[in-house]
Amino acid sequence: DMNLPKIAGSEVLRRIRSDERTNHIPVVSLTDSCNEGERAKYYDLGANSYIEKPVEVPKFIKALSEVGFYWAVLNKAP
């Protein structure tokens, strides 16, 4: 989630990408923001995907299910 309570999601992403032990891990930015500038920022920082999470619980659960299916089944690693 990019809107974390104690540390900015952008800082978490920056730390992941700056550490050779973790810089290869796929990162999905999950946020309630639909700001195009913010989306570009996270891609510039090295996010692999940016998902706007729905506010309604049933839609949120469906979105998470689809994301999980993509990363677990459809996505092919390099």
C-alpha positions in Angstrom: 0.0 0.0 0.0 1.5 3.3 -1.0 -0.3 5.2 1.8 1.3 3.7 4.9 0.9 5.2 8.3 4.5 5.4 9.4 6.6 5.4 6.3 5.9 6.6 2.7 5.3 3.8 0.2 7.7 5.6 -2.1 10.4 5.2 0.6 9.7 1.5 1.0 10.0 1.1 -2.8 13.2 3.1 -2.9 14.7 0.9 -0.2 13.6 -2.3 -2.0 15.2 -1.1 -5.3 18.4 0.1 -3.7 19.2 -3.2 -2.0 20.8 -5.9 -4.2 19.2 -8.6 -2.1 15.6 -7.3 -2.9 15.9 -5.2 -6.1 14.7 -8.1 -8.3 11.4 -8.7 -6.4 8.3 -7.6 -8.3 6.5 -4.7 -6.6 2.8 -3.9 -7.0 1.8 -0.4 -5.9 -1.6 -0.6 -4.3 -3.3 2.7 -3.6 -6.6 4.5 -3.4 -5.1 7.4 -5.3 -5.9 7.9 -9.0 -3.4 10.7 -9.5 -1.5 10.3 -12.8 1.5 12.1 -11.4 1.7 9.7 -8.5 1.4 6.7 -10.7 4.3 8.0 -12.9 6.4 8.6 -9.8 6.0 5.0 -8.6 6.8 3.6 -12.0 9.9 5.9 -12.1 10.9 4.5 -8.7 10.7 0.9 -10.1 7.2 -0.4 -9.5 6.2 -3.2 -11.7 2.5 -2.5 -11.5 0.2 0.2 -10.1 -3.3 -0.7 -9.0 -6.0 1.6 -7.8 -7.8 -0.2 -5.1 -11.6 0.0 -5.0 -13.2 1.5 -1.9 -16.1 -1.0 -1.8 -15.2 -4.2 0.0 -16.6 -6.7 -2.6 -14.8 -4.9 -5.4 -11.6 -4.7 -3.4 -11.7 -8.5 -2.7 -12.3 -9.2 -6.4 -9.4 -6.9 -7.4 -7.0 -8.7 -5.0 -8.1 -12.1 -6.3 -7.4 -11.0 -9.9 -4.0 -9.5 -8.9 -3.1 -12.7 -7.1 -4.1 -14.8 -10.1 -2.0 -12.7 -12.4 1.2 -12.8 -10.3 0.8 -16.5 -9.3 -0.4 -18.0 -12.6 -0.3 -15.7 -15.6 2.9 -13.8 -15.1 6.1 -15.4 -16.4 9.4 -14.7 -14.7 12.4 -13.6 -16.8 
